[in-house]
Amino acid sequence: MKKITILAAIVLLFSGCAIQRALNMVNLQYQMGDIVNINWAGINLSKVKSVNDLSVADAAKAAAAIARKDFTITCNMNVIARNKTSQPAALGGFDYELQLDGKKLIDGSNPKINLSIPANGTQQIIPIPMRIDVREVLQAETLESFLNLVGQLTNYGIGNPSKVALKFRPYVKIADRNIKMSYITLNKTFQ
């Protein structure tokens, strides 16, 4: 009987810690970080400022991607979470929607991230992997905004500022179950 009582106490202790870590998610502060690791066809576009920056190998990769009609750009949108509580917080996953100049560009989710946000004001970067099919952008009303953003991200500094909004909905993990919180809208202007 004593073993069962000790086991029950241990289970309650761990589930209590899990609930506290989940509740700490409510108190996190979020801000939009940078868009990093911008790639197309195996070419790191983050470092390309002009066509002259492409190597012969990059040009061959681009030609092959065009031939197979691969126009998918991948990147990471970093969200910075700051936990000012004295206990870590547990992020179980998230949904997101990326908007560009007020228009939806893409959406997605990562329901199984299982990330711990350290306590006491520590910042944790939450990378949000994104896949953008440029063909879909070309068919939507976001083409001008998208081209302007690409110019801003590659430091051309031309055109109008790009207003990027990220609607981010974190999941709180309690007892191996994700509970979705409300959306948080993070804004950033690239210029």
MIDOSE-1310 file (N, C-alpha, C; in nm, 2 decimals, decimal comma, always signed):
residues 191
mkki	+0,08/-0,12/+0,00/+0,00/+0,00/+0,00/+0,09/+0,13/+0,00; +0,20/+0,12/+0,07/+0,29/+0,23/+0,08/+0,35/+0,26/-0,06; +0,38/+0,16/-0,14/+0,43/+0,18/-0,27/+0,33/+0,24/-0,36; +0,21/+0,21/-0,35/+0,10/+0,27/-0,43/+0,09/+0,42/-0,40
tila	+0,09/+0,45/-0,27/+0,08/+0,59/-0,23/+0,20/+0,67/-0,28; +0,32/+0,62/-0,27/+0,44/+0,69/-0,32/+0,43/+0,70/-0,47; +0,39/+0,60/-0,54/+0,37/+0,61/-0,69/+0,27/+0,71/-0,72; +0,16/+0,72/-0,65/+0,05/+0,82/-0,68/+0,11/+0,96/-0,65
aivl	+0,18/+0,97/-0,55/+0,24/+1,11/-0,52/+0,34/+1,15/-0,63; +0,42/+1,05/-0,68/+0,51/+1,09/-0,79/+0,43/+1,13/-0,92; +0,33/+1,05/-0,95/+0,25/+1,08/-1,07/+0,19/+1,22/-1,05; +0,13/+1,25/-0,94/+0,07/+1,39/-0,92/+0,18/+1,50/-0,92
lfsg	+0,29/+1,47/-0,87/+0,40/+1,57/-0,88/+0,44/+1,60/-1,02; +0,46/+1,49/-1,10/+0,50/+1,51/-1,24/+0,39/+1,58/-1,32; +0,26/+1,54/-1,30/+0,15/+1,60/-1,37/+0,13/+1,74/-1,33; +0,16/+1,77/-1,20/+0,15/+1,91/-1,16/+0,26/+2,00/-1,22
caiq	+0,38/+1,94/-1,24/+0,48/+2,02/-1,31/+0,45/+2,04/-1,45; +0,39/+1,94/-1,51/+0,35/+1,95/-1,66/+0,24/+2,06/-1,67; +0,15/+2,06/-1,58/+0,04/+2,16/-1,58/+0,10/+2,30/-1,56; +0,19/+2,31/-1,47/+0,26/+2,44/-1,44/+0,34/+2,49/-1,57
raln	+0,41/+2,40/-1,63/+0,48/+2,43/-1,75/+0,39/+2,48/-1,86; +0,27/+2,41/-1,87/+0,17/+2,45/-1,97/+0,11/+2,59/-1,94; +0,08/+2,61/-1,81/+0,02/+2,74/-1,77/+0,12/+2,85/-1,80; +0,25/+2,83/-1,79/+0,35/+2,93/-1,81/+0,34/+2,98/-1,96
mvnl	+0,29/+2,90/-2,05/+0,28/+2,94/-2,19/+0,19/+3,07/-2,20; +0,10/+3,08/-2,11/+0,01/+3,20/-2,12/+0,09/+3,33/-2,09; +0,19/+3,32/-2,01/+0,27/+3,44/-1,97/+0,39/+3,47/-2,06; +0,41/+3,39/-2,17/+0,52/+3,42/-2,26/+0,49/+3,55/-2,34
qyqm	+0,60/+3,62/-2,37/+0,60/+3,73/-2,46/+0,66/+3,69/-2,59; +0,59/+3,73/-2,70/+0,64/+3,68/-2,83/+0,67/+3,81/-2,92; +0,77/+3,79/-3,01/+0,80/+3,89/-3,11/+0,85/+3,82/-3,23; +0,82/+3,88/-3,35/+0,87/+3,82/-3,47/+1,01/+3,85/-3,49
gdiv	+1,09/+3,74/-3,52/+1,23/+3,76/-3,55/+1,25/+3,77/-3,70; +1,36/+3,72/-3,75/+1,40/+3,74/-3,89/+1,35/+3,62/-3,97; +1,34/+3,64/-4,10/+1,32/+3,53/-4,19/+1,46/+3,48/-4,24; +1,49/+3,36/-4,21/+1,63/+3,31/-4,24/+1,62/+3,18/-4,32
ninw	+1,74/+3,14/-4,37/+1,76/+3,02/-4,44/+1,66/+3,01/-4,56; +1,66/+3,12/-4,64/+1,58/+3,13/-4,76/+1,65/+3,05/-4,87; +1,58/+2,94/-4,92/+1,64/+2,85/-5,02/+1,54/+2,82/-5,13; +1,60/+2,81/-5,25/+1,53/+2,76/-5,36/+1,62/+2,67/-5,44
agin	+1,58/+2,55/-5,47/+1,65/+2,46/-5,56/+1,79/+2,43/-5,50; +1,81/+2,43/-5,37/+1,94/+2,41/-5,31/+2,03/+2,53/-5,32; +1,97/+2,65/-5,35/+2,05/+2,77/-5,35/+2,01/+2,85/-5,23; +2,11/+2,90/-5,15/+2,08/+2,98/-5,04/+2,06/+3,13/-5,09
lskv	+1,93/+3,17/-5,10/+1,90/+3,30/-5,15/+1,93/+3,41/-5,05; +1,95/+3,37/-4,92/+1,98/+3,47/-4,82/+2,11/+3,55/-4,85; +2,20/+3,49/-4,93/+2,32/+3,56/-4,96/+2,33/+3,61/-5,10; +2,22/+3,60/-5,18/+2,22/+3,65/-5,32/+2,17/+3,79/-5,32
ksvn	+2,25/+3,88/-5,36/+2,21/+4,02/-5,38/+2,18/+4,06/-5,52; +2,25/+3,98/-5,62/+2,22/+4,00/-5,76/+2,26/+3,87/-5,83; +2,23/+3,87/-5,96/+2,26/+3,75/-6,04/+2,41/+3,72/-6,04; +2,49/+3,82/-6,02/+2,63/+3,80/-6,02/+2,68/+3,72/-5,90
dlsv	+2,60/+3,71/-5,80/+2,63/+3,63/-5,68/+2,61/+3,48/-5,70; +2,55/+3,44/-5,81/+2,52/+3,30/-5,83/+2,64/+3,24/-5,90; +2,68/+3,12/-5,85/+2,79/+3,05/-5,91/+2,74/+2,97/-6,03; +2,83/+2,91/-6,10/+2,79/+2,83/-6,22/+2,70/+2,71/-6,17
adaa	+2,74/+2,65/-6,05/+2,66/+2,54/-5,99/+2,52/+2,59/-5,95; +2,51/+2,71/-5,90/+2,38/+2,76/-5,86/+2,29/+2,78/-5,99; +2,35/+2,83/-6,09/+2,28/+2,85/-6,22/+2,23/+2,72/-6,27; +2,31/+2,62/-6,26/+2,27/+2,48/-6,31/+2,15/+2,43/-6,22
kaaa	+2,16/+2,45/-6,09/+2,05/+2,41/-6,00/+1,92/+2,48/-6,03; +1,94/+2,61/-6,06/+1,82/+2,69/-6,10/+1,76/+2,64/-6,23; +1,84/+2,62/-6,33/+1,79/+2,57/-6,45/+1,72/+2,43/-6,44; +1,78/+2,34/-6,36/+1,71/+2,21/-6,33/+1,58/+2,23/-6,26
aiar	+1,57/+2,32/-6,16/+1,45/+2,34/-6,09/+1,34/+2,40/-6,18; +1,38/+2,49/-6,27/+1,28/+2,55/-6,37/+1,23/+2,44/-6,46; +1,32/+2,35/-6,51/+1,29/+2,24/-6,60/+1,19/+2,15/-6,53; +1,20/+2,12/-6,41/+1,11/+2,03/-6,34/+0,99/+2,11/-6,27
kdft	+0,98/+2,24/-6,30/+0,88/+2,33/-6,25/+0,87/+2,33/-6,10; +0,98/+2,33/-6,04/+0,99/+2,35/-5,89/+1,02/+2,49/-5,86; +0,91/+2,55/-5,81/+0,92/+2,70/-5,77/+0,89/+2,71/-5,62; +0,93/+2,61/-5,54/+0,90/+2,62/-5,40/+1,02/+2,68/-5,32
itcn	+1,00/+2,78/-5,25/+1,10/+2,85/-5,17/+1,07/+2,80/-5,02; +1,18/+2,76/-4,96/+1,17/+2,73/-4,82/+1,24/+2,83/-4,73; +1,20/+2,85/-4,61/+1,26/+2,94/-4,52/+1,21/+2,92/-4,38; +1,28/+2,98/-4,29/+1,23/+2,98/-4,15/+1,19/+3,12/-4,10
mnvi	+1,08/+3,13/-4,04/+1,04/+3,25/-3,98/+1,06/+3,23/-3,83; +1,15/+3,31/-3,77/+1,18/+3,29/-3,63/+1,08/+3,37/-3,55; +1,03/+3,31/-3,45/+0,95/+3,37/-3,34/+1,03/+3,37/-3,22; +1,05/+3,48/-3,15/+1,12/+3,48/-3,03/+1,02/+3,48/-2,91
arnk	+1,04/+3,38/-2,82/+0,95/+3,37/-2,70/+1,04/+3,40/-2,58; +0,99/+3,49/-2,49/+1,06/+3,52/-2,37/+0,97/+3,48/-2,25; +1,03/+3,40/-2,16/+0,96/+3,35/-2,05/+1,00/+3,42/-1,92; +0,92/+3,51/-1,87/+0,96/+3,58/-1,75/+0,92/+3,52/-1,62
tsqp	+0,86/+3,40/-1,63/+0,82/+3,33/-1,51/+0,94/+3,26/-1,45; +0,93/+3,20/-1,33/+1,04/+3,13/-1,27/+1,04/+2,98/-1,30; +0,95/+2,94/-1,39/+0,94/+2,80/-1,43/+0,95/+2,79/-1,58; +1,00/+2,68/-1,63/+1,00/+2,67/-1,78/+0,86/+2,65/-1,83
aalg	+0,84/+2,68/-1,96/+0,71/+2,67/-2,03/+0,72/+2,56/-2,13; +0,61/+2,49/-2,16/+0,62/+2,38/-2,26/+0,53/+2,41/-2,38; +0,60/+2,42/-2,50/+0,53/+2,44/-2,62/+0,51/+2,31/-2,69; +0,38/+2,27/-2,71/+0,36/+2,14/-2,77/+0,34/+2,14/-2,92
gfdy	+0,32/+2,26/-2,98/+0,31/+2,27/-3,12/+0,25/+2,41/-3,15; +0,21/+2,43/-3,28/+0,16/+2,56/-3,32/+0,09/+2,56/-3,45; +0,00/+2,65/-3,48/-0,05/+2,68/-3,61/+0,00/+2,82/-3,65; +0,00/+2,85/-3,78/+0,04/+2,98/-3,82/-0,02/+3,02/-3,95
elql	-0,03/+3,15/-3,97/-0,07/+3,21/-4,10/+0,02/+3,33/-4,12; +0,08/+3,33/-4,24/+0,17/+3,44/-4,27/+0,09/+3,53/-4,37; +0,09/+3,66/-4,33/+0,02/+3,76/-4,41/+0,12/+3,86/-4,46; +0,10/+3,90/-4,58/+0,19/+4,00/-4,64/+0,11/+4,12/-4,69
dgkk	+0,13/+4,23/-4,63/+0,05/+4,35/-4,67/-0,10/+4,33/-4,65; -0,14/+4,26/-4,55/-0,28/+4,23/-4,52/-0,34/+4,12/-4,59; -0,26/+4,05/-4,68/-0,32/+3,94/-4,75/-0,25/+3,81/-4,71; -0,33/+3,70/-4,70/-0,28/+3,57/-4,66/-0,18/+3,52/-4,77
lidg	-0,06/+3,48/-4,72/+0,03/+3,42/-4,82/+0,03/+3,27/-4,80; +0,05/+3,22/-4,68/+0,05/+3,07/-4,66/+0,01/+3,05/-4,51; -0,03/+2,92/-4,48/-0,06/+2,88/-4,35/+0,00/+2,74/-4,33; +0,00/+2,70/-4,20/+0,05/+2,57/-4,17/+0,05/+2,54/-4,02
snpk	+0,11/+2,43/-3,99/+0,11/+2,39/-3,85/+0,23/+2,30/-3,82; +0,27/+2,29/-3,69/+0,37/+2,19/-3,65/+0,31/+2,14/-3,51; +0,23/+2,04/-3,52/+0,16/+1,99/-3,40/+0,25/+1,91/-3,30; +0,38/+1,89/-3,33/+0,46/+1,80/-3,24/+0,60/+1,86/-3,22
inls	+0,61/+1,98/-3,18/+0,74/+2,05/-3,17/+0,80/+2,01/-3,03; +0,72/+2,00/-2,92/+0,78/+1,97/-2,79/+0,90/+2,05/-2,75; +0,88/+2,18/-2,74/+0,99/+2,27/-2,71/+0,98/+2,33/-2,57; +1,09/+2,33/-2,49/+1,08/+2,39/-2,36/+1,14/+2,53/-2,37
ipan	+1,06/+2,62/-2,31/+1,11/+2,76/-2,31/+1,16/+2,79/-2,17; +1,29/+2,81/-2,15/+1,35/+2,83/-2,02/+1,30/+2,95/-1,95; +1,31/+2,94/-1,81/+1,26/+3,04/-1,72/+1,35/+3,17/-1,71; +1,30/+3,26/-1,63/+1,37/+3,38/-1,58/+1,42/+3,47/-1,69
gtqq	+1,33/+3,50/-1,79/+1,36/+3,60/-1,89/+1,44/+3,55/-2,01; +1,46/+3,42/-2,01/+1,54/+3,37/-2,12/+1,46/+3,37/-2,25; +1,53/+3,40/-2,36/+1,47/+3,40/-2,49/+1,49/+3,27/-2,56; +1,39/+3,22/-2,63/+1,40/+3,10/-2,70/+1,35/+3,12/-2,84
iipi	+1,43/+3,09/-2,94/+1,38/+3,10/-3,08/+1,30/+2,98/-3,12; +1,18/+3,01/-3,17/+1,09/+2,91/-3,22/+1,10/+2,92/-3,38; +1,17/+2,83/-3,44/+1,17/+2,83/-3,59/+1,04/+2,78/-3,65; +0,99/+2,85/-3,74/+0,87/+2,81/-3,81/+0,90/+2,78/-3,96
pmri	+0,92/+2,65/-3,99/+0,96/+2,62/-4,13/+0,84/+2,65/-4,22; +0,87/+2,72/-4,33/+0,77/+2,75/-4,43/+0,81/+2,71/-4,57; +0,71/+2,67/-4,65/+0,72/+2,64/-4,79/+0,63/+2,73/-4,87; +0,69/+2,80/-4,96/+0,61/+2,90/-5,04/+0,62/+2,86/-5,18
dvre	+0,51/+2,82/-5,24/+0,51/+2,79/-5,38/+0,48/+2,92/-5,46; +0,59/+2,96/-5,53/+0,58/+3,09/-5,60/+0,47/+3,09/-5,71; +0,44/+2,98/-5,76/+0,34/+2,97/-5,87/+0,20/+3,01/-5,81; +0,18/+2,97/-5,68/+0,05/+3,01/-5,62/+0,05/+3,16/-5,59
vlqa	+0,17/+3,22/-5,55/+0,18/+3,36/-5,52/+0,16/+3,44/-5,65; +0,21/+3,39/-5,76/+0,19/+3,45/-5,89/+0,04/+3,46/-5,93; -0,03/+3,36/-5,89/-0,18/+3,36/-5,93/-0,26/+3,44/-5,83; -0,21/+3,47/-5,72/-0,29/+3,54/-5,61/-0,26/+3,69/-5,63
etle	-0,33/+3,76/-5,54/-0,32/+3,91/-5,54/-0,19/+3,96/-5,47; -0,11/+3,87/-5,43/+0,00/+3,90/-5,34/+0,14/+3,92/-5,42; +0,13/+3,91/-5,55/+0,26/+3,91/-5,63/+0,34/+4,04/-5,60; +0,28/+4,15/-5,62/+0,35/+4,28/-5,60/+0,41/+4,29/-5,46
sfln	+0,33/+4,25/-5,36/+0,38/+4,25/-5,22/+0,50/+4,15/-5,20; +0,48/+4,03/-5,26/+0,59/+3,93/-5,25/+0,72/+3,98/-5,31; +0,71/+4,03/-5,43/+0,83/+4,08/-5,50/+0,90/+4,19/-5,42; +0,82/+4,28/-5,36/+0,87/+4,38/-5,28/+0,94/+4,33/-5,15
lvgq	+0,88/+4,23/-5,09/+0,94/+4,17/-4,97/+1,07/+4,10/-5,01; +1,08/+4,03/-5,12/+1,20/+3,97/-5,16/+1,31/+4,07/-5,17; +1,28/+4,18/-5,23/+1,37/+4,29/-5,24/+1,42/+4,34/-5,11; +1,33/+4,35/-5,01/+1,36/+4,40/-4,88/+1,45/+4,30/-4,81
ltny	+1,42/+4,17/-4,82/+1,49/+4,06/-4,75/+1,64/+4,05/-4,80; +1,65/+4,08/-4,93/+1,79/+4,06/-4,99/+1,86/+4,20/-4,98; +1,81/+4,29/-4,90/+1,88/+4,41/-4,87/+1,89/+4,51/-4,99; +1,81/+4,49/-5,09/+1,81/+4,59/-5,19/+1,76/+4,72/-5,14
gign	+1,66/+4,72/-5,05/+1,61/+4,84/-4,99/+1,53/+4,92/-5,09; +1,48/+4,86/-5,19/+1,40/+4,93/-5,29/+1,25/+4,91/-5,26; +1,17/+4,99/-5,32/+1,03/+4,97/-5,31/+0,97/+5,02/-5,18; +0,85/+4,99/-5,16/+0,78/+5,03/-5,03/+0,81/+4,93/-4,92
pskv	+0,80/+4,97/-4,80/+0,82/+4,88/-4,69/+0,72/+4,76/-4,70; +0,76/+4,65/-4,66/+0,67/+4,53/-4,66/+0,62/+4,50/-4,52; +0,49/+4,49/-4,50/+0,43/+4,47/-4,37/+0,40/+4,32/-4,36; +0,47/+4,25/-4,27/+0,45/+4,11/-4,26/+0,38/+4,09/-4,12
alkf	+0,27/+4,01/-4,12/+0,20/+3,97/-4,00/+0,21/+3,82/-3,99; +0,23/+3,77/-3,87/+0,23/+3,63/-3,85/+0,13/+3,60/-3,74; +0,02/+3,53/-3,78/-0,08/+3,49/-3,68/-0,02/+3,36/-3,63; +0,00/+3,35/-3,50/+0,07/+3,24/-3,43/-0,02/+3,19/-3,32
rpyv	-0,05/+3,06/-3,33/-0,13/+3,00/-3,22/-0,06/+2,88/-3,16; +0,00/+2,91/-3,04/+0,07/+2,80/-2,97/-0,02/+2,69/-2,91; +0,03/+2,57/-2,90/-0,04/+2,46/-2,83/+0,03/+2,44/-2,69; -0,06/+2,43/-2,59/-0,01/+2,39/-2,46/-0,03/+2,24/-2,45
kiad	+0,08/+2,18/-2,40/+0,08/+2,03/-2,39/+0,05/+2,00/-2,24; -0,07/+1,93/-2,22/-0,10/+1,88/-2,09/-0,14/+1,73/-2,10; -0,07/+1,65/-2,03/-0,09/+1,51/-2,02/-0,10/+1,45/-2,16; +0,01/+1,47/-2,24/+0,02/+1,42/-2,38/-0,09/+1,47/-2,47
rnik	-0,15/+1,58/-2,44/-0,26/+1,63/-2,53/-0,23/+1,78/-2,55; -0,24/+1,82/-2,68/-0,22/+1,96/-2,72/-0,35/+2,03/-2,70; -0,35/+2,14/-2,64/-0,46/+2,23/-2,62/-0,43/+2,36/-2,69; -0,50/+2,40/-2,79/-0,47/+2,52/-2,87/-0,51/+2,65/-2,80
msyi	-0,42/+2,74/-2,79/-0,45/+2,87/-2,73/-0,50/+2,96/-2,84; -0,53/+3,09/-2,81/-0,58/+3,19/-2,90/-0,46/+3,23/-2,99; -0,50/+3,28/-3,11/-0,40/+3,33/-3,20/-0,34/+3,46/-3,14; -0,21/+3,48/-3,17/-0,14/+3,60/-3,13/-0,09/+3,66/-3,27
tlnk	-0,11/+3,78/-3,29/-0,06/+3,84/-3,42/+0,06/+3,92/-3,39; +0,17/+3,88/-3,46/+0,30/+3,95/-3,45/+0,32/+4,03/-3,58; +0,36/+4,15/-3,57/+0,38/+4,23/-3,69/+0,53/+4,28/-3,70; +0,57/+4,29/-3,82/+0,71/+4,34/-3,85/+0,71/+4,41/-3,99
tfq	+0,77/+4,52/-4,00/+0,79/+4,59/-4,12/+0,93/+4,58/-4,17; +0,95/+4,53/-4,29/+1,08/+4,51/-4,35/+1,10/+4,63/-4,45; +1,21/+4,70/-4,43/+1,24/+4,81/-4,52/+1,38/+4,83/-4,55
